[in-house]
């Protein structure tokens, strides 16, 4: 197996976004004031950049030798002043080639992008790093988040590093190691009976009563900017050639839409061409609103009733960015499918034996999906495939 990486350490130039843009209608908003959902459509806002100017002065080759974290892409991130960048070593996770797993799956080449090697052992570090860095830059001192678990851990860590107060509301059955992690990192943790959507309502009460700033998925503009760096890393670590297929476990879906945004930005700067990976959204059979909407051909996903799965990151009954996820999957020629908890449990040790990676159940779900798509012919024998392991299996050990 090969760990694709590069050396560290030349500085990047911080710049910031030119404006924010409604993802539904394109209306522009000021980027230097606090924003949540777009006032026009009540949909997520995306930061936008002067990509022509950035591309004219920054070549992809210039990244070599920069810091081995997500801040190597600082020109394409929203933080303006490097003093506000909260750093715990997030990003630039290894892209591990896994030939034995590729052989088992019957595909040409397979890599695991191991996000479990981020701070707090999950991909959530990327988004919360960026959201909290930007919140600090805009004067916020107290944040709150509803979480299925890992986002709460990342919020606790980055808020602590930034000297902020953090309030986290999680379902009562959140894995115990994650609860202990949040408490150890100084967060005010509330265990709530219900799902992440119920926790979101509780956070909303706190926002109204105490003025907390809500960091909920895609309800503020900056978590997606941290997550999009996964797309930049996939391209850079594979020599600026994108894979044929990316398989991504989807709860709120910020990572999938963030990568799709990154690919468009890279093309606009001339770093890659117009070819895109087929984006595969994987959900749990007990909570699959995106899969149902994909199969029914609808633009939006109806909330999933009675959501249940032990893969807590996939237990998200309603995604605010549902239309963005579905658009990326469809435009890429990809698909969406659901896997059972039993399949995730079965494949966790299979992935482990073939790769040496103790993946979270969400990561195992991507291997299940790859096997199923290869069997159906949706993935070919010569395809190159990137599987995203979004967290460490240690988070689920009781």
Phi and psi in degrees as a GROMACS rama.xvg file:
@    title "Ramachandran Plot"
@    xaxis  label "Phi"
@    yaxis  label "Psi"
@TYPE xy
-118.363  129.959  UNK-2
-96.987  110.252  UNK-3
-86.234  118.782  UNK-4
-149.653  177.992  UNK-5
-146.028  163.939  UNK-6
-67.839  164.606  UNK-7
-102.166  153.827  UNK-8
122.751  50.5862  UNK-9
-110.833  145.159  UNK-10
-71.0175  150.201  UNK-11
-104.33  160.334  UNK-12
-97.5185  120.358  UNK-13
-77.1961  141.477  UNK-14
-134.086  -56.2693  UNK-15
98.6695  164.757  UNK-16
-79.118  153.811  UNK-17
-80.3837  -32.5872  UNK-18
-168.2  173.283  UNK-19
-107.827  150.817  UNK-20
-135.123  132.864  UNK-21
-65.6643  127.67  UNK-22
-74.349  -10.1107  UNK-23
-94.7278  -46.3939  UNK-24
-121.027  -9.77975  UNK-25
86.7433  3.53217  UNK-26
-60.6875  138.386  UNK-27
-94.4333  146.673  UNK-28
-135.992  157.324  UNK-29
-64.1314  136.215  UNK-30
-91.8688  -11.1405  UNK-31
-100.928  12.9612  UNK-32
-121.446  157.086  UNK-33
-63.8134  130.644  UNK-34
-134.511  151.941  UNK-35
-122.615  -119.205  UNK-36
-71.6397  158.629  UNK-37
-65.1681  132.627  UNK-38
-60.5767  -28.8866  UNK-39
-73.6977  -45.3593  UNK-40
-123.37  -3.30647  UNK-41
57.0547  41.6038  UNK-42
-122.662  166.757  UNK-43
-59.5291  148.115  UNK-44
-102.942  139.162  UNK-45
-109.841  133.402  UNK-46
-67.8078  140.132  UNK-47
-122.011  153.194  UNK-48
-129.162  160.994  UNK-49
-81.9161  82.0005  UNK-50
-67.793  -31.5255  UNK-51
-62.6724  -44.5033  UNK-52
-68.7208  -41.8845  UNK-53
-64.2539  -45.313  UNK-54
-62.9121  -29.4405  UNK-55
-71.7699  -27.7854  UNK-56
-109.322  -12.1352  UNK-57
-124.637  115.335  UNK-58
-93.8015  153.616  UNK-59
-61.6756  -29.3146  UNK-60
-66.392  -22.5563  UNK-61
-67.6045  -15.9444  UNK-62
-73.4213  -23.7375  UNK-63
-57.8036  131.434  UNK-64
89.8731  -5.83555  UNK-65
-76.0433  171.725  UNK-66
-56.7761  140.043  UNK-67
-83.4417  61.8645  UNK-68
-151.416  -179.409  UNK-69
-69.9899  -15.0574  UNK-70
-73.4797  -3.08181  UNK-71
-63.131  -18.8005  UNK-72
-104.282  32.6495  UNK-73
-56.8428  -33.7055  UNK-74
-62.174  -21.2285  UNK-75
-110.324  22.1842  UNK-76
-123.038  159.747  UNK-77
-82.1291  -13.6938  UNK-78
-72.6573  129.678  UNK-79
-91.0773  -37.9085  UNK-80
-111.69  119.249  UNK-81
-58.4708  -19.6718  UNK-82
-64.1567  -22.4387  UNK-83
-93.9928  -2.37119  UNK-84
-75.5991  113.988  UNK-85
-87.4958  119.267  UNK-86
-118.751  125.697  UNK-87
-128.2  13.5742  UNK-88
92.9402  27.2971  UNK-89
-77.035  144.094  UNK-90
86.9622  -176.662  UNK-91
49.1241  44.4216  UNK-92
-71.5316  154.824  UNK-93
-68.7956  142.742  UNK-94
-102.639  103.745  UNK-95
-102.267  116.863  UNK-96
-74.6053  135.942  UNK-97
-128.857  79.731  UNK-98
-62.5224  -35.3808  UNK-99
-68.4719  -38.1263  UNK-100
-67.6308  -37.7612  UNK-101
-60.3228  -43.1581  UNK-102
-63.5199  -43.5315  UNK-103
-59.6205  -41.0027  UNK-104
-80.1341  -16.4995  UNK-105
74.7838  36.6093  UNK-106
-121.748  164.766  UNK-107
-63.3952  -59.9784  UNK-108
-141.205  145.029  UNK-109
-138.598  132.467  UNK-110
-121.275  149.206  UNK-111
-109.541  120.958  UNK-112
-86.0406  107.04  UNK-113
-92.8376  88.8667  UNK-114
-74.5549  -8.75868  UNK-115
-66.4549  -10.64  UNK-116
-91.5262  8.30027  UNK-117
-76.1739  163.982  UNK-118
-54.1056  143.563  UNK-119
57.5487  17.4702  UNK-120
60.5634  35.0368  UNK-121
-159.028  164.292  UNK-122
-65.2008  -15.4328  UNK-123
-61.8947  -21.2747  UNK-124
-58.0047  -37.0729  UNK-125
-61.2802  -53.2766  UNK-126
-68.0293  -42.7679  UNK-127
-73.8079  -30.2605  UNK-128
-55.6983  -48.4654  UNK-129
-72.1589  -43.0013  UNK-130
-62.6533  -42.5933  UNK-131
-75.0612  -36.5953  UNK-132
-59.7035  -44.95  UNK-133
-71.032  -37.9979  UNK-134
-61.2473  -41.9471  UNK-135
-61.5543  -40.7178  UNK-136
-64.2865  -30.186  UNK-137
-95.3193  10.4393  UNK-138
93.6178  8.07327  UNK-139
-77.4083  138.123  UNK-140
-123.521  -3.31902  UNK-141
-146.044  121.88  UNK-142
-122.891  161.495  UNK-143
-144.975  153.862  UNK-144
-154.873  138.091  UNK-145
-87.0651  143.452  UNK-146
-149.781  151.281  UNK-147
-85.0911  -5.66792  UNK-148
148.718  -71.2332  UNK-149
-66.6727  -33.2211  UNK-150
-65.4904  -33.5396  UNK-151
-64.8827  -41.0714  UNK-152
-62.1451  -46.1664  UNK-153
-65.1474  -39.6386  UNK-154
-60.1937  -45.734  UNK-155
-59.682  -43.2236  UNK-156
-66.5883  -49.1814  UNK-157
-74.5027  -31.7843  UNK-158
-64.921  -42.4691  UNK-159
-60.6781  -44.7465  UNK-160
-64.6756  -30.1714  UNK-161
-89.591  -4.7305  UNK-162
74.8026  28.0088  UNK-163
-101.169  157.899  UNK-164
-85.0363  139.15  UNK-165
-127.835  133.089  UNK-166
-116.69  123.803  UNK-167
-124.435  130.1  UNK-168
-117.067  122.216  UNK-169
-130.677  155.977  UNK-170
-58.9092  148.093  UNK-171
-61.4932  -27.4765  UNK-172
-92.8962  18.292  UNK-173
-57.0001  138.16  UNK-174
-50.6145  135.261  UNK-175
-57.334  -41.5415  UNK-176
-58.4999  -33.5579  UNK-177
-70.716  -40.5316  UNK-178
-61.7443  -45.3387  UNK-179
-63.135  -36.6232  UNK-180
-62.5359  -47.1667  UNK-181
-61.7768  -42.406  UNK-182
-65.0753  -41.7059  UNK-183
-64.3455  -26.2531  UNK-184
-90.6093  6.27818  UNK-185
90.9258  9.03584  UNK-186
-77.5692  151.891  UNK-187
-83.7065  109.144  UNK-188
-109.449  128.331  UNK-189
-116.909  124.736  UNK-190
-89.6199  129.61  UNK-191
-126.414  137.907  UNK-192
-74.9577  117.496  UNK-193
135.729  -164.942  UNK-194
-100.389  -179.915  UNK-195
-61.7087  -30.8087  UNK-196
-65.2011  -36.8274  UNK-197
-69.0018  -38.2341  UNK-198
-63.4577  -35.6271  UNK-199
-62.8149  -39.1541  UNK-200
-64.0497  -37.9252  UNK-201
-66.6346  -41.8061  UNK-202
-61.5483  -40.043  UNK-203
-57.0238  -38.0996  UNK-204
-62.5165  -43.4003  UNK-205
-65.3202  -36.6714  UNK-206
-61.2798  -46.1698  UNK-207
-68.6657  -38.9419  UNK-208
-82.2177  -34.9463  UNK-209
-120.973  -5.72992  UNK-210
77.2305  19.5384  UNK-211
-60.9298  152.394  UNK-212
-94.6004  123.922  UNK-213
-83.9037  122.708  UNK-214
-100.683  20.0901  UNK-215
-54.1522  149.297  UNK-216
-51.1638  121.525  UNK-217
60.5388  8.65829  UNK-218
-91.8797  -3.36637  UNK-219
-132.609  160.803  UNK-220
-84.6553  -2.99776  UNK-221
-112.544  -18.7157  UNK-222
-59.4902  -39.5132  UNK-223
-61.2381  -29.4746  UNK-224
-69.9775  -35.1256  UNK-225
-69.1402  -41.1928  UNK-226
-67.9497  -32.1108  UNK-227
-63.5548  -20.9908  UNK-228
-63.9741  -18.8473  UNK-229
-61.0601  -37.7805  UNK-230
-66.9841  -41.7674  UNK-231
-62.2031  -40.8217  UNK-232
-68.7167  -41.8416  UNK-233
-55.3537  -47.1039  UNK-234
-63.9517  -49.516  UNK-235
-65.9343  -42.9389  UNK-236
-70.5387  -21.3069  UNK-237
-101.293  23.4944  UNK-238
68.5605  32.4442  UNK-239
64.746  27.6453  UNK-240
-120.998  118.998  UNK-241
-76.8678  151.347  UNK-242
-72.1585  168.711  UNK-243
-71.3459  -33.8415  UNK-244
-140.195  137.133  UNK-245
-119.594  127.01  UNK-246
-111.488  122.129  UNK-247
-130.747  127.289  UNK-248
-74.8727  128.192  UNK-249
-118.486  114.78  UNK-250
-105.64  -89.1112  UNK-251
-75.9151  -21.9043  UNK-252
81.1576  10.5866  UNK-253
-62.1728  -35.8659  UNK-254
-65.9089  -41.9528  UNK-255
-64.8649  -48.4144  UNK-256
-71.7048  -29.6489  UNK-257
-63.7832  -43.7775  UNK-258
-63.5513  -40.17  UNK-259
-60.7412  -40.6996  UNK-260
-63.5519  -42.2704  UNK-261
-61.9004  -40.3462  UNK-262
-62.7165  -41.4111  UNK-263
-63.81  -40.7916  UNK-264
-64.6569  -43.3095  UNK-265
-63.6823  -39.2184  UNK-266
-64.6708  -41.3723  UNK-267
-61.7332  -28.4852  UNK-268
-91.3657  -1.51346  UNK-269
80.8736  16.3566  UNK-270
-82.4141  -29.732  UNK-271
-138.057  170.92  UNK-272
-90.3409  -160.289  UNK-273
-88.1602  -10.3515  UNK-274
-66.2073  142.222  UNK-275
-128.699  150.071  UNK-276
-67.8862  153.467  UNK-277
-74.7225  120.617  UNK-278
-91.6895  122.084  UNK-279
-111.307  120.716  UNK-280
-96.7582  122.847  UNK-281
-112.497  131.753  UNK-282
-129.342  170.3  UNK-283
-83.2454  144.23  UNK-284
-58.5486  -29.0023  UNK-285
-84.3585  0.0314587  UNK-286
-160.998  85.8647  UNK-287
-132.034  56.7394  UNK-288
-66.0766  -34.4575  UNK-289
-69.5248  -41.7616  UNK-290
-61.2232  -45.7995  UNK-291
-61.2783  -44.5104  UNK-292
-65.5259  -38.513  UNK-293
-61.6897  -45.8108  UNK-294
-67.5343  -32.4633  UNK-295
-86.1946  -9.16207  UNK-296
75.7802  23.0169  UNK-297
-92.0224  157.731  UNK-298
-79.5076  -31.9912  UNK-299
-118.184  158.487  UNK-300
-107.054  124.427  UNK-301
-69.081  145.577  UNK-302
-57.2707  144.346  UNK-303
-89.4828  126.804  UNK-304
-85.7672  145.916  UNK-305
54.9347  47.0797  UNK-306
-61.5561  134.681  UNK-307
-153.687  133.164  UNK-308
-174.201  146.127  UNK-309
-76.0282  -15.9749  UNK-310
-78.8693  88.8896  UNK-311
-59.319  -30.4321  UNK-312
-67.1909  -18.1081  UNK-313
-98.881  0.365568  UNK-314
-91.3676  67.1921  UNK-315
-124.095  99.9307  UNK-316
-67.5247  -24.0682  UNK-317
-143.948  126.101  UNK-318
-104.167  124.875  UNK-319
-60.5894  -33.5953  UNK-320
-96.2491  30.0433  UNK-321
-54.2115  -43.1106  UNK-322
-68.4877  -29.6555  UNK-323
-71.8875  -41.4865  UNK-324
-61.2649  -50.2576  UNK-325
-63.6756  -37.2608  UNK-326
-65.0201  -44.4491  UNK-327
-64.1129  -44.2847  UNK-328
-60.9045  -46.0545  UNK-329
-70.5171  -44.0632  UNK-330
-67.4331  -25.5624  UNK-331
-83.3201  -8.18003  UNK-332
77.4392  20.6243  UNK-333
-87.8037  -157.028  UNK-334
-157.297  176.79  UNK-335
-135.233  136.028  UNK-336
-148.079  157.447  UNK-337
-111.316  144.071  UNK-338
-125.03  154.734  UNK-339
-85.8088  160.47  UNK-340
-60.1635  -36.972  UNK-341
-62.442  -40.735  UNK-342
-65.4415  -40.1328  UNK-343
-63.0407  -43.2863  UNK-344
-63.7134  -39.2455  UNK-345
-65.834  -39.9199  UNK-346
-86.7305  -15.7146  UNK-347
-57.6979  -50.9477  UNK-348
-72.1226  -25.0526  UNK-349
-64.5467  -48.5743  UNK-350
-59.8571  -41.885  UNK-351
-59.8382  -46.9884  UNK-352
-67.5597  -33.5376  UNK-353
-81.9013  -20.9703  UNK-354
-127.193  -22.6175  UNK-355
81.0449  11.5031  UNK-356
-108.388  123.163  UNK-357
-86.6049  93.0107  UNK-358
-85.715  156.833  UNK-359
-70.7551  161.427  UNK-360
-58.1548  -31.7427  UNK-361
-62.1504  -37.4095  UNK-362
-68.4425  -40.469  UNK-363
-61.0353  -33.7916  UNK-364
-59.119  -32.7648  UNK-365
-70.3061  -34.1453  UNK-366
-69.4172  -40.8059  UNK-367
-56.8095  -46.919  UNK-368
-62.0127  -41.4889  UNK-369
-61.794  -43.469  UNK-370
-62.0913  -42.1427  UNK-371
-69.326  -39.8245  UNK-372
-70.2545  -32.5937  UNK-373
-67.9278  -41.1409  UNK-374
-62.2129  -36.5505  UNK-375
-81.8548  -11.5488  UNK-376
90.3136  -0.0652047  UNK-377
-69.6904  -25.3112  UNK-378
-113.961  131.515  UNK-379
-91.2653  166.525  UNK-380
-67.2759  -18.6877  UNK-381
-104.998  4.47522  UNK-382
-71.0408  148.15  UNK-383
-99.477  133.013  UNK-384
-132.906  133.209  UNK-385
-109.403  123.193  UNK-386
-100.716  135.764  UNK-387
-100.332  116.256  UNK-388
-93.477  109.327  UNK-389
-85.2817  -4.75364  UNK-390
-168.418  173.369  UNK-391
-84.155  140.207  UNK-392
-64.4754  -19.2665  UNK-393
-61.9801  -24.243  UNK-394
-64.255  -20.2375  UNK-395
-105.266  1.58057  UNK-396
-76.7165  128.471  UNK-397
